[in-house]
């Protein structure tokens, strides 16, 4: 994978690169968002969401089982 998306808006690409850098997820010296930095950024953002979803699923296990029947 060499590029995230050829049609990604340059301003958005820079903003994502800045965010990845600010969170310590970009490689030193990166001036653009690399696919690897994007993956690390998305994983870092997704982890708390997955954890919260898991806690909700455990808390409402009975309801989810009944809805699945």
N, CA and C atoms as a LAMMPS dump frame, in Angstrom:
ITEM: TIMESTEP
0
ITEM: NUMBER OF ATOMS
207
ITEM: BOX BOUNDS ff ff ff
-5.0000000000000000e+02 5.0000000000000000e+02
-5.0000000000000000e+02 5.0000000000000000e+02
-5.0000000000000000e+02 5.0000000000000000e+02
ITEM: ATOMS id mol type element x y z
1 1 1 N 0.86 -1.163 0
2 1 2 C 0 0 0
3 1 3 C 0.905 1.223 0
4 2 1 N 0.821 2.012 -1.043
5 2 2 C 1.724 3.147 -1.149
6 2 3 C 1.035 4.477 -0.916
7 3 1 N -0.275 4.513 -1.009
8 3 2 C -0.987 5.773 -0.842
9 3 3 C -2.33 5.489 -0.204
10 4 1 N -2.774 6.418 0.65
11 4 2 C -4.08 6.236 1.288
12 4 3 C -5.188 6.35 0.267
13 5 1 N -5.188 7.423 -0.443
14 5 2 C -6.21 7.676 -1.445
15 5 3 C -5.722 8.806 -2.328
16 6 1 N -5.666 8.581 -3.629
17 6 2 C -5.167 9.648 -4.495
18 6 3 C -6.056 10.888 -4.492
19 7 1 N -7.324 10.743 -4.132
20 7 2 C -8.218 11.897 -4.174
21 7 3 C -8.493 12.492 -2.796
22 8 1 N -7.696 12.118 -1.79
23 8 2 C -7.858 12.685 -0.462
24 8 3 C -7.477 14.159 -0.509
25 9 1 N -8.339 14.985 0.014
26 9 2 C -8.117 16.423 0.031
27 9 3 C -6.779 16.74 0.704
28 10 1 N -5.934 17.551 0.073
29 10 2 C -4.621 17.856 0.663
30 10 3 C -4.722 18.468 2.063
31 11 1 N -5.71 19.315 2.311
32 11 2 C -5.874 19.898 3.649
33 11 3 C -6.214 18.825 4.682
34 12 1 N -7.078 17.893 4.294
35 12 2 C -7.433 16.796 5.19
36 12 3 C -6.232 15.899 5.433
37 13 1 N -5.476 15.618 4.402
38 13 2 C -4.277 14.79 4.537
39 13 3 C -3.296 15.438 5.514
40 14 1 N -3.09 16.759 5.389
41 14 2 C -2.188 17.463 6.306
42 14 3 C -2.729 17.449 7.726
43 15 1 N -4.039 17.632 7.874
44 15 2 C -4.645 17.619 9.207
45 15 3 C -4.483 16.248 9.855
46 16 1 N -4.689 15.195 9.093
47 16 2 C -4.506 13.845 9.622
48 16 3 C -3.039 13.589 9.97
49 17 1 N -2.138 14.083 9.131
50 17 2 C -0.713 13.931 9.423
51 17 3 C -0.355 14.673 10.705
52 18 1 N -0.893 15.876 10.886
53 18 2 C -0.645 16.64 12.118
54 18 3 C -1.198 15.912 13.333
55 19 1 N -2.39 15.344 13.196
56 19 2 C -3 14.611 14.298
57 19 3 C -2.17 13.383 14.653
58 20 1 N -1.741 12.642 13.641
59 20 2 C -0.906 11.465 13.886
60 20 3 C 0.395 11.877 14.567
61 21 1 N 0.976 12.976 14.125
62 21 2 C 2.217 13.461 14.725
63 21 3 C 1.983 13.888 16.173
64 22 1 N 0.902 14.614 16.423
65 22 2 C 0.604 15.098 17.775
66 22 3 C 0.369 13.948 18.746
67 23 1 N -0.165 12.857 18.249
68 23 2 C -0.424 11.695 19.102
69 23 3 C 0.765 10.751 19.175
70 24 1 N 1.855 11.127 18.512
71 24 2 C 3.048 10.289 18.538
72 24 3 C 2.932 9.045 17.688
73 25 1 N 2.083 9.09 16.677
74 25 2 C 1.843 7.915 15.844
75 25 3 C 2.512 8.008 14.477
76 26 1 N 3.171 9.124 14.205
77 26 2 C 3.853 9.306 12.927
78 26 3 C 5.34 9.04 13.127
79 27 1 N 5.991 8.612 12.08
80 27 2 C 7.434 8.401 12.137
81 27 3 C 8.127 9.755 12.151
82 28 1 N 9.227 9.876 12.869
83 28 2 C 9.966 11.147 12.882
84 28 3 C 10.343 11.57 11.472
85 29 1 N 10.103 12.821 11.168
86 29 2 C 10.452 13.352 9.856
87 29 3 C 9.357 13.219 8.809
88 30 1 N 8.282 12.491 9.112
89 30 2 C 7.179 12.376 8.142
90 30 3 C 6.543 13.737 7.944
91 31 1 N 6.434 14.141 6.697
92 31 2 C 5.763 15.401 6.396
93 31 3 C 4.365 15.164 5.839
94 32 1 N 4.084 13.917 5.541
95 32 2 C 2.775 13.557 5.001
96 32 3 C 2.285 12.34 5.762
97 33 1 N 1.012 12.095 5.692
98 33 2 C 0.432 10.945 6.376
99 33 3 C 0.752 9.684 5.586
100 34 1 N 1.507 8.799 6.198
101 34 2 C 1.821 7.532 5.541
102 34 3 C 0.704 6.538 5.844
103 35 1 N 0.565 5.529 5.024
104 35 2 C -0.449 4.516 5.32
105 35 3 C -0.255 3.884 6.697
106 36 1 N 0.993 3.689 7.085
107 36 2 C 1.26 3.08 8.389
108 36 3 C 0.812 4.01 9.516
109 37 1 N 1.092 5.313 9.371
110 37 2 C 0.658 6.276 10.387
111 37 3 C -0.864 6.341 10.431
112 38 1 N -1.501 6.26 9.273
113 38 2 C -2.964 6.279 9.231
114 38 3 C -3.528 5.061 9.949
115 39 1 N -2.911 3.905 9.74
116 39 2 C -3.371 2.693 10.414
117 39 3 C -3.198 2.818 11.916
118 40 1 N -2.068 3.345 12.352
119 40 2 C -1.846 3.524 13.793
120 40 3 C -2.843 4.519 14.372
121 41 1 N -3.104 5.599 13.623
122 41 2 C -4.055 6.611 14.081
123 41 3 C -5.452 6.011 14.212
124 42 1 N -5.889 5.289 13.197
125 42 2 C -7.218 4.681 13.242
126 42 3 C -7.309 3.631 14.34
127 43 1 N -6.257 2.855 14.525
128 43 2 C -6.266 1.841 15.586
129 43 3 C -6.348 2.509 16.96
130 44 1 N -5.613 3.605 17.131
131 44 2 C -5.641 4.313 18.417
132 44 3 C -7.014 4.912 18.681
133 45 1 N -7.655 5.409 17.646
134 45 2 C -8.987 5.982 17.8
135 45 3 C -10.039 4.893 17.997
136 46 1 N -9.843 3.744 17.354
137 46 2 C -10.839 2.673 17.407
138 46 3 C -10.788 1.89 18.714
139 47 1 N -9.622 1.782 19.314
140 47 2 C -9.47 0.951 20.51
141 47 3 C -10.446 1.329 21.624
142 48 1 N -10.551 2.611 22.01
143 48 2 C -11.499 2.943 23.081
144 48 3 C -12.951 2.687 22.674
145 49 1 N -13.257 2.864 21.397
146 49 2 C -14.622 2.61 20.919
147 49 3 C -14.936 1.124 21.039
148 50 1 N -13.995 0.284 20.637
149 50 2 C -14.201 -1.166 20.745
150 50 3 C -14.352 -1.588 22.198
151 51 1 N -13.535 -1.023 23.073
152 51 2 C -13.624 -1.359 24.494
153 51 3 C -14.991 -0.969 25.064
154 52 1 N -15.466 0.219 24.708
155 52 2 C -16.765 0.678 25.194
156 52 3 C -17.885 -0.212 24.643
157 53 1 N -17.8 -0.562 23.361
158 53 2 C -18.813 -1.437 22.762
159 53 3 C -18.829 -2.797 23.448
160 54 1 N -17.647 -3.295 23.773
161 54 2 C -17.561 -4.583 24.467
162 54 3 C -18.216 -4.5 25.85
163 55 1 N -17.932 -3.426 26.591
164 55 2 C -18.544 -3.254 27.918
165 55 3 C -20.066 -3.163 27.802
166 56 1 N -20.552 -2.415 26.805
167 56 2 C -22.005 -2.304 26.615
168 56 3 C -22.615 -3.667 26.277
169 57 1 N -21.937 -4.415 25.421
170 57 2 C -22.445 -5.736 25.042
171 57 3 C -22.515 -6.66 26.257
172 58 1 N -21.486 -6.603 27.099
173 58 2 C -21.504 -7.434 28.308
174 58 3 C -22.618 -7.003 29.253
175 59 1 N -22.791 -5.711 29.396
176 59 2 C -23.808 -5.18 30.312
177 59 3 C -25.22 -5.525 29.836
178 60 1 N -25.404 -5.597 28.532
179 60 2 C -26.741 -5.827 27.977
180 60 3 C -26.823 -7.175 27.253
181 61 1 N -26.05 -8.123 27.736
182 61 2 C -25.973 -9.442 27.122
183 61 3 C -27.344 -10.105 26.993
184 62 1 N -28.133 -10.062 28.053
185 62 2 C -29.45 -10.704 28.033
186 62 3 C -30.346 -10.093 26.958
187 63 1 N -30.376 -8.783 26.9
188 63 2 C -31.194 -8.097 25.902
189 63 3 C -30.725 -8.444 24.489
190 64 1 N -29.435 -8.426 24.255
191 64 2 C -28.904 -8.746 22.93
192 64 3 C -29.24 -10.171 22.529
193 65 1 N -29.186 -11.094 23.472
194 65 2 C -29.555 -12.484 23.186
195 65 3 C -31.03 -12.566 22.809
196 66 1 N -31.887 -11.879 23.554
197 66 2 C -33.325 -11.917 23.247
198 66 3 C -33.617 -11.291 21.894
199 67 1 N -32.929 -10.231 21.551
200 67 2 C -33.142 -9.6 20.244
201 67 3 C -32.659 -10.481 19.113
202 68 1 N -31.658 -11.306 19.378
203 68 2 C -31.116 -12.19 18.348
204 68 3 C -31.961 -13.415 18.081
205 69 1 N -32.969 -13.684 18.93
206 69 2 C -33.804 -14.877 18.75
207 69 3 C -34.856 -14.665 17.702
